Amino acid sequence: MHELWLSFQQLFDAEALLRSGGFYLLLIVVFAETGLFFGFFLPGDYLLFLAGLFCASGLLPVSIYTLCGGLLAAAILGNYTGYWFGSRTGPMLFKRKDSLLFKRKYIVAAEEFYHKYGALALILGRFMPIIRTFAPIFAGVVRVDLTRFTILNISGGILWVAILTLSGYFLGQNFPQIVNYIEYIIIGFISLTTVPVIVTVVRKSIKKEK
């Protein structure tokens, strides 16, 4: 519950992050969320959408090509870092005690997601909080073939960045006034990203009770 609250707060701070930190801080956040196990609470989907929106409105002073290229590089390198970390630590991650920056249950969730969707987990997981952070780490733990991982990593990164960033950019270009309704966008993204997680948790609780 504490982690969910942190995520909720961070989502609302993402606008301030983009306005004050700019392009380079944006890249650092995307890299951390997609490659470092302590980045699971950082905003992802919403941040990319807002970046595209701010780029279109001039609040983020970079071209859309630079923005997408930088985000793609950060997302791909982040996943490679997660894969390397998982391959080095291996099964020890499942034995590691929980801490403020690490929760073993997230590795278990990534494992279940991977077993359910197979290699596609590395693409679909891009669009899911927590899974986005831990799926590449688990891929490293089970030592997915590096060539295969590279193909999935790049494919997932392109889809994730293109869909969310360009959606924000084109909406910002065609409907400039949408910048005045950022709060509603935030609520929409929170609903889309957290409801599936809540449903999964509830289902698991019901199964345990049975």
Backbone bond lengths (Angstrom), bond angles and torsions (degrees), N, CA, C in turn:
res aa  C-N    CA-C-N  psi(-1)  N-CA   C-N-CA  omega(-1)  CA-C   N-CA-C  phi
1 M - - - 1.455 - - 1.536 110.84 -
2 H 1.341 114.56 -39.59 1.461 119.95 178.65 1.522 110.67 -61.16
3 E 1.357 116.57 -42.14 1.459 120.57 -179.52 1.531 110.78 -65.47
4 L 1.348 116.62 -37.27 1.465 120.79 179.43 1.523 110.25 -64.72
5 W 1.331 116.04 -39.91 1.462 120.46 178.75 1.523 111.02 -65.69
6 L 1.336 116.75 -39.91 1.460 120.85 177.02 1.531 110.34 -61.02
7 S 1.334 115.33 -42.81 1.459 120.13 179.18 1.527 110.33 -63.11
8 F 1.327 115.61 -41.79 1.465 121.16 -179.24 1.528 110.78 -61.86
9 Q 1.341 116.05 -45.37 1.459 120.42 178.61 1.524 110.95 -63.73
10 Q 1.328 116.11 -41.48 1.459 120.31 -176.68 1.523 111.53 -65.97
11 L 1.321 116.20 -34.57 1.459 119.50 178.77 1.521 111.01 -61.09
12 F 1.328 116.65 -39.88 1.449 119.77 -179.88 1.521 111.65 -76.72
13 D 1.331 117.76 -20.09 1.455 121.01 177.28 1.521 111.84 -85.38
14 A 1.326 117.89 -8.78 1.457 121.14 -175.43 1.521 111.83 -63.46
15 E 1.320 116.75 -36.29 1.461 119.33 178.16 1.525 110.11 -61.49
16 A 1.346 116.40 -46.22 1.461 120.58 179.06 1.523 110.74 -64.11
17 L 1.338 115.80 -35.43 1.465 120.74 179.49 1.526 110.65 -61.69
18 L 1.320 116.44 -44.18 1.461 120.47 -179.78 1.527 111.86 -68.97
19 R 1.321 116.05 -39.35 1.461 119.75 -177.55 1.528 111.57 -69.74
20 S 1.344 116.27 -39.41 1.462 119.68 -175.32 1.523 113.11 -92.49
21 G 1.334 116.81 -39.19 1.464 119.92 -175.37 1.505 114.60 -87.52
22 G 1.338 116.10 -30.89 1.441 120.17 177.41 1.514 114.74 75.44
23 F 1.322 114.33 -161.26 1.461 123.27 -169.98 1.526 112.93 -61.72
24 Y 1.330 117.49 -45.95 1.464 119.87 -173.70 1.526 112.58 -71.02
25 L 1.311 116.80 -37.04 1.463 119.21 176.05 1.526 109.88 -66.74
26 L 1.328 116.49 -34.96 1.460 121.70 176.09 1.529 110.42 -58.53
27 L 1.320 117.30 -45.61 1.466 121.50 179.52 1.524 111.33 -63.25
28 I 1.321 116.87 -40.36 1.469 120.81 179.57 1.521 110.67 -63.03
29 V 1.340 116.30 -42.73 1.468 120.64 -179.52 1.523 110.88 -64.14
30 V 1.329 117.30 -44.85 1.469 121.29 179.57 1.526 110.28 -63.12
31 F 1.315 117.19 -43.32 1.461 120.72 177.66 1.527 111.05 -60.27
32 A 1.326 116.63 -46.25 1.468 120.97 -177.82 1.522 111.57 -64.17
33 E 1.348 116.65 -41.05 1.465 118.72 -177.15 1.515 112.51 -70.87
34 T 1.321 117.36 -29.33 1.463 119.90 -176.88 1.528 113.40 -96.80
35 G 1.347 117.60 -2.20 1.454 117.56 -176.46 1.507 116.73 -139.00
36 L 1.323 118.44 -20.04 1.461 121.43 -175.99 1.518 109.37 -111.50
37 F 1.333 117.03 130.26 1.469 119.97 -171.95 1.527 112.98 -61.81
38 F 1.344 118.16 -22.02 1.459 119.61 179.40 1.528 112.01 -88.15
39 G 1.338 117.11 4.60 1.460 120.15 -179.95 1.513 113.93 -93.95
40 F 1.342 117.23 10.08 1.463 120.04 -173.71 1.524 113.48 -64.23
41 F 1.330 118.10 -23.58 1.463 120.35 -175.94 1.527 112.62 -89.88
42 L 1.332 117.47 -3.62 1.461 120.56 -177.55 1.524 111.42 -76.23
43 P 1.341 117.68 152.28 1.467 119.70 178.24 1.515 110.23 -72.24
44 G 1.312 117.25 146.83 1.450 119.76 -178.95 1.510 111.50 -130.63
45 D 1.345 115.97 -74.45 1.466 121.01 -177.96 1.528 111.12 -55.34
46 Y 1.300 114.85 -51.10 1.454 120.79 -177.47 1.527 111.58 -62.70
47 L 1.323 116.45 -37.59 1.464 121.04 -178.89 1.531 111.05 -65.97
48 L 1.323 117.14 -41.71 1.460 120.64 177.98 1.529 111.37 -64.31
49 F 1.316 115.99 -42.79 1.462 120.27 179.51 1.528 110.16 -62.23
50 L 1.327 116.13 -45.99 1.459 120.15 -179.76 1.521 111.46 -64.84
51 A 1.337 116.39 -36.76 1.465 120.27 179.02 1.525 110.06 -60.02
52 G 1.328 117.11 -44.66 1.458 121.01 177.22 1.517 111.88 -63.67
53 L 1.327 115.78 -41.20 1.462 121.23 179.35 1.527 111.13 -63.70
54 F 1.343 116.24 -45.18 1.463 120.93 -179.45 1.528 111.10 -69.08
55 C 1.318 116.44 -31.90 1.465 120.59 177.66 1.528 109.83 -64.48
56 A 1.319 116.36 -43.54 1.467 121.07 179.96 1.518 111.72 -65.78
57 S 1.335 117.21 -34.29 1.466 120.79 -176.86 1.521 112.84 -89.45
58 G 1.334 116.99 -4.16 1.460 120.28 178.61 1.514 114.45 87.31
59 L 1.331 117.42 1.37 1.466 120.50 179.28 1.522 111.95 -75.85
60 L 1.320 116.48 -20.11 1.465 122.13 174.16 1.536 106.47 -116.72
61 P 1.329 117.41 102.62 1.476 120.96 -168.97 1.527 115.22 -78.22
62 V 1.322 116.37 61.41 1.471 121.44 172.84 1.520 107.55 -138.19
63 S 1.328 116.99 158.81 1.457 119.52 177.56 1.526 109.68 -75.03
64 I 1.314 116.92 159.00 1.465 121.13 179.83 1.528 110.67 -64.33
65 Y 1.335 117.16 -29.54 1.463 120.27 178.80 1.531 110.90 -69.67
66 T 1.325 115.61 -43.20 1.470 120.16 177.42 1.524 110.24 -65.06
67 L 1.328 115.69 -41.46 1.463 120.57 -179.41 1.523 110.93 -61.57
68 C 1.331 117.38 -52.44 1.468 120.90 -178.59 1.522 111.68 -64.96
69 G 1.328 116.87 -40.51 1.460 119.84 178.93 1.519 112.08 -63.77
70 G 1.321 116.43 -43.08 1.466 120.31 178.81 1.515 112.02 -66.09
71 L 1.324 117.04 -43.71 1.468 121.29 179.67 1.532 111.06 -63.68
72 L 1.332 115.83 -41.58 1.460 119.96 179.40 1.524 110.96 -63.44
73 A 1.317 116.68 -43.75 1.465 120.57 178.85 1.526 110.64 -62.25
74 A 1.337 117.12 -43.36 1.466 121.32 -179.61 1.526 110.71 -64.89
75 A 1.339 116.98 -41.25 1.467 120.93 -178.69 1.530 111.46 -67.75
76 I 1.321 117.13 -40.83 1.468 120.98 -179.49 1.523 111.08 -70.25
77 L 1.336 116.81 -45.96 1.466 120.23 178.72 1.519 111.17 -65.10
78 G 1.337 116.57 -34.15 1.456 120.35 177.20 1.519 111.54 -61.87
79 N 1.320 117.01 -45.26 1.464 120.67 179.10 1.526 112.16 -65.67
80 Y 1.322 116.42 -37.78 1.470 119.51 175.81 1.530 110.84 -62.08
81 T 1.322 115.98 -39.52 1.459 120.34 178.60 1.526 110.34 -64.40
82 G 1.344 116.27 -43.07 1.463 120.19 177.42 1.514 111.57 -62.07
83 Y 1.322 116.33 -42.79 1.469 121.30 178.80 1.530 110.42 -61.46
84 W 1.323 116.67 -45.60 1.467 120.91 179.12 1.520 111.09 -61.68
85 F 1.339 115.93 -42.53 1.467 120.34 179.95 1.522 110.28 -62.70
86 G 1.343 116.42 -45.31 1.464 120.16 -179.86 1.514 112.30 -64.28
87 S 1.340 117.00 -38.43 1.472 120.06 -179.51 1.522 111.49 -69.70
88 R 1.333 117.35 -27.66 1.462 120.39 -179.60 1.529 111.92 -82.58
89 T 1.308 116.52 -36.48 1.462 119.67 -177.02 1.527 112.27 -89.18
90 G 1.340 116.52 -34.26 1.462 120.89 175.52 1.519 114.55 57.36
91 P 1.340 117.11 -142.93 1.459 122.10 -176.85 1.522 114.38 -60.30
92 M 1.326 117.11 -15.86 1.470 119.84 179.50 1.520 111.65 -59.87
93 L 1.349 116.62 -27.05 1.456 119.92 179.65 1.527 111.89 -61.99
94 F 1.349 116.22 -34.20 1.463 120.23 -178.85 1.529 111.60 -73.42
95 K 1.316 116.74 -16.99 1.462 121.27 179.62 1.519 112.57 -100.92
96 R 1.324 116.08 -11.11 1.459 120.65 -177.22 1.526 110.32 -67.33
97 K 1.320 115.91 138.79 1.450 121.19 179.92 1.524 110.40 -74.95
98 D 1.329 114.77 149.99 1.454 119.71 179.02 1.524 110.81 -66.32
99 S 1.317 114.82 147.25 1.454 121.38 176.02 1.517 107.68 -143.98
100 L 1.324 116.41 -177.07 1.456 120.14 -179.54 1.527 111.37 -62.53
101 L 1.333 116.83 -33.25 1.456 121.83 -175.31 1.526 113.70 -103.96
102 F 1.323 117.47 0.58 1.461 119.41 -179.55 1.526 110.14 -144.44
103 K 1.325 115.31 132.62 1.455 121.76 176.19 1.524 108.43 -127.50
104 R 1.322 116.23 118.93 1.462 120.39 -177.42 1.526 111.71 -62.24
105 K 1.331 116.47 -29.84 1.467 119.78 -177.67 1.530 111.61 -62.96
106 Y 1.340 116.70 -24.38 1.456 119.32 179.72 1.524 111.41 -73.44
107 I 1.317 116.35 -34.30 1.463 120.03 174.67 1.528 109.32 -66.41
108 V 1.335 116.29 -40.97 1.463 121.14 178.32 1.526 109.85 -63.20
109 A 1.343 117.10 -40.94 1.468 121.11 178.52 1.524 110.53 -63.23
110 A 1.324 116.51 -40.59 1.467 120.44 178.32 1.524 110.63 -65.70
111 E 1.331 116.31 -36.75 1.465 120.74 178.30 1.529 110.13 -63.97
112 E 1.325 117.22 -46.48 1.460 121.30 -179.89 1.530 110.75 -63.16
113 F 1.333 115.95 -40.95 1.464 120.48 179.30 1.521 110.63 -64.49
114 Y 1.327 116.02 -39.47 1.462 120.63 -179.57 1.531 110.81 -67.43
115 H 1.329 116.87 -41.96 1.467 120.34 179.31 1.533 111.29 -66.93
116 K 1.324 116.29 -29.27 1.462 120.01 -178.71 1.527 111.69 -77.12
117 Y 1.332 117.00 -41.54 1.464 120.70 -174.15 1.521 114.12 -110.06
118 G 1.322 117.02 -3.49 1.456 119.79 178.78 1.519 111.75 65.89
119 A 1.316 115.77 -144.22 1.462 120.54 -177.30 1.529 112.15 -62.20
120 L 1.351 116.90 -27.03 1.463 119.93 -179.96 1.520 112.33 -63.73
121 A 1.331 116.64 -15.84 1.466 120.76 178.66 1.521 110.94 -58.49
122 L 1.325 116.80 -31.26 1.458 120.53 -179.09 1.524 111.94 -74.41
123 I 1.334 116.79 -17.49 1.469 120.92 175.46 1.528 109.93 -96.16
124 L 1.335 116.55 -51.66 1.461 120.81 -179.73 1.529 111.50 -63.45
125 G 1.342 115.58 -35.36 1.459 120.39 -178.64 1.514 113.50 -62.72
126 R 1.332 117.53 -21.38 1.465 121.31 177.66 1.529 111.05 -58.02
127 F 1.326 116.34 -29.48 1.457 120.20 -174.41 1.527 112.77 -97.43
128 M 1.321 117.33 11.03 1.463 120.73 -177.96 1.521 110.88 -125.38
129 P 1.343 117.22 125.64 1.466 120.06 177.55 1.522 110.78 -57.58
130 I 1.299 117.67 151.16 1.460 126.25 -179.79 1.528 110.96 71.70
131 I 1.351 117.16 -54.99 1.466 119.98 177.30 1.525 109.66 -59.08
132 R 1.332 116.09 -37.74 1.460 121.97 179.57 1.532 110.99 -57.15
133 T 1.320 116.10 -35.82 1.465 121.08 -178.50 1.523 111.98 -81.21
134 F 1.328 116.83 -41.65 1.462 119.70 -169.31 1.528 114.87 -97.45
135 A 1.327 119.01 -15.49 1.469 120.32 178.47 1.529 112.46 -60.39
136 P 1.337 119.87 -47.31 1.478 118.70 177.82 1.518 112.79 -66.38
137 I 1.324 116.87 -30.97 1.465 119.86 177.28 1.520 109.83 -65.27
138 F 1.350 116.33 -44.40 1.464 119.32 178.85 1.515 110.89 -66.47
139 A 1.338 117.37 -35.46 1.470 120.71 176.77 1.527 110.12 -59.66
140 G 1.322 116.70 -35.99 1.459 120.84 176.17 1.517 112.02 -70.87
141 V 1.333 116.00 -36.42 1.469 120.66 178.72 1.523 110.39 -60.58
142 V 1.340 116.91 -45.53 1.471 120.73 -178.11 1.530 111.55 -88.53
143 R 1.341 115.61 1.78 1.469 122.62 176.24 1.534 112.79 55.54
144 V 1.334 114.56 57.19 1.459 119.85 172.07 1.526 108.38 -58.63
145 D 1.340 116.57 140.62 1.462 120.78 -179.99 1.530 109.88 -50.93
146 L 1.328 116.84 129.98 1.461 121.47 -173.00 1.523 112.57 -61.80
147 T 1.322 117.78 -37.34 1.466 120.15 178.71 1.523 110.50 -65.05
148 R 1.322 115.66 -43.95 1.460 120.32 178.22 1.527 110.48 -64.27
149 F 1.329 115.72 -42.13 1.462 120.19 179.09 1.526 110.11 -61.91
150 T 1.314 117.02 -40.22 1.464 121.52 -179.59 1.527 111.25 -61.34
151 I 1.329 116.32 -44.67 1.465 120.57 179.71 1.530 110.55 -62.01
152 L 1.335 116.37 -45.60 1.461 121.06 -179.01 1.525 111.14 -69.44
153 N 1.307 115.94 -37.66 1.461 121.42 179.44 1.522 110.52 -62.06
154 I 1.321 116.89 -50.01 1.468 121.07 -178.92 1.522 111.12 -67.24
155 S 1.331 116.70 -42.63 1.474 120.53 179.98 1.530 110.74 -61.98
156 G 1.325 115.80 -48.30 1.461 119.92 179.57 1.517 111.91 -63.38
157 G 1.327 116.67 -39.79 1.458 120.19 179.13 1.517 112.34 -63.63
158 I 1.327 116.57 -43.08 1.471 120.74 179.45 1.527 110.66 -62.50
159 L 1.335 116.76 -46.10 1.464 120.20 -179.56 1.526 111.47 -63.52
160 W 1.330 116.66 -45.93 1.459 122.03 -177.50 1.529 111.00 -61.44
161 V 1.318 116.51 -50.95 1.464 121.17 -178.03 1.522 111.14 -67.99
162 A 1.327 116.83 -45.76 1.466 120.30 -176.21 1.525 111.95 -64.09
163 I 1.337 116.54 -49.48 1.468 120.01 -176.09 1.524 111.40 -62.42
164 L 1.323 117.29 -49.87 1.463 119.91 -173.45 1.530 112.71 -78.81
165 T 1.323 117.00 -46.02 1.467 119.58 -177.14 1.526 111.52 -68.29
166 L 1.335 116.69 -45.37 1.462 119.71 -178.97 1.530 112.03 -69.77
167 S 1.341 116.85 -30.43 1.472 119.43 175.55 1.524 109.93 -61.89
168 G 1.334 115.64 -46.83 1.456 119.96 177.95 1.519 111.86 -63.27
169 Y 1.335 115.86 -39.89 1.469 120.53 -177.98 1.530 111.58 -65.81
170 F 1.309 116.91 -48.14 1.469 119.73 -177.41 1.532 112.11 -69.97
171 L 1.327 116.77 -33.71 1.458 118.91 174.85 1.526 110.48 -66.48
172 G 1.347 115.79 -40.24 1.452 119.81 178.61 1.515 113.00 -65.28
173 Q 1.320 116.36 -33.61 1.464 120.21 178.47 1.528 112.18 -73.14
174 N 1.309 115.93 -42.65 1.464 120.35 -175.41 1.529 113.19 -85.77
175 F 1.323 116.43 -26.54 1.475 120.38 -179.78 1.538 108.74 -133.52
176 P 1.319 117.79 74.55 1.471 121.49 -176.34 1.524 113.58 -56.46
177 Q 1.323 116.51 -28.57 1.449 120.38 -177.86 1.525 113.25 -69.82
178 I 1.336 116.65 -10.30 1.465 119.94 -178.85 1.525 111.56 -63.43
179 V 1.324 117.22 -21.35 1.464 121.45 177.87 1.529 110.64 -59.79
180 N 1.322 116.89 -26.26 1.461 121.03 -178.85 1.532 112.89 -79.10
181 Y 1.337 116.21 -3.57 1.467 119.85 -177.15 1.532 111.23 -121.73
182 I 1.329 115.82 33.72 1.458 120.85 -176.53 1.526 111.84 -60.62
183 E 1.337 116.90 -36.35 1.468 119.65 -178.96 1.522 111.95 -58.85
184 Y 1.327 116.40 -39.23 1.466 120.31 179.78 1.538 111.02 -70.59
185 I 1.326 116.08 -34.44 1.462 120.27 176.13 1.521 109.62 -63.20
186 I 1.330 115.66 -42.31 1.464 120.94 179.60 1.532 110.28 -59.82
187 I 1.329 115.79 -48.33 1.464 120.36 -178.86 1.528 110.45 -60.99
188 G 1.340 116.29 -39.86 1.464 120.07 179.08 1.511 111.95 -63.13
189 F 1.332 116.71 -44.37 1.461 119.97 179.89 1.528 111.61 -68.05
190 I 1.319 116.99 -37.32 1.463 119.90 177.51 1.526 110.03 -61.35
191 S 1.329 115.81 -42.90 1.469 120.17 179.74 1.522 111.15 -63.25
192 L 1.323 116.39 -46.31 1.467 120.59 -177.18 1.519 112.96 -65.13
193 T 1.338 116.73 -34.43 1.458 119.83 -174.46 1.525 114.37 -93.06
194 T 1.335 117.18 -25.90 1.465 118.69 -176.13 1.527 113.75 -97.17
195 V 1.341 116.99 -28.65 1.469 119.02 -178.96 1.527 112.06 -58.16
196 P 1.357 119.76 -47.90 1.475 119.20 178.43 1.523 112.55 -58.94
197 V 1.338 117.04 -36.54 1.463 120.57 178.94 1.522 110.76 -65.71
198 I 1.342 116.15 -43.52 1.461 120.98 179.79 1.525 110.58 -63.95
199 V 1.337 116.54 -42.52 1.467 121.09 178.99 1.526 110.68 -60.40
200 T 1.336 116.80 -42.75 1.466 121.29 178.77 1.518 111.49 -62.26
201 V 1.335 116.48 -43.72 1.468 121.02 179.96 1.520 110.43 -62.89
202 V 1.342 116.54 -43.45 1.470 120.74 -179.64 1.530 110.31 -63.84
203 R 1.318 117.95 -42.60 1.467 121.52 179.43 1.518 110.75 -61.62
204 K 1.317 116.52 -42.76 1.459 119.91 179.55 1.530 111.08 -64.32
205 S 1.327 116.09 -38.74 1.464 120.32 178.67 1.527 111.23 -63.95
206 I 1.348 116.25 -40.42 1.456 120.73 179.15 1.524 110.67 -65.91
207 K 1.343 116.27 -41.68 1.478 120.49 178.67 1.524 110.95 -62.52
208 K 1.329 116.74 -40.62 1.461 120.26 -179.62 1.520 110.74 -64.55
209 E 1.332 116.70 -40.06 1.465 121.08 179.92 1.532 111.12 -65.04
210 K 1.361 114.79 -37.39 1.471 117.80 179.12 1.517 110.60 -70.36
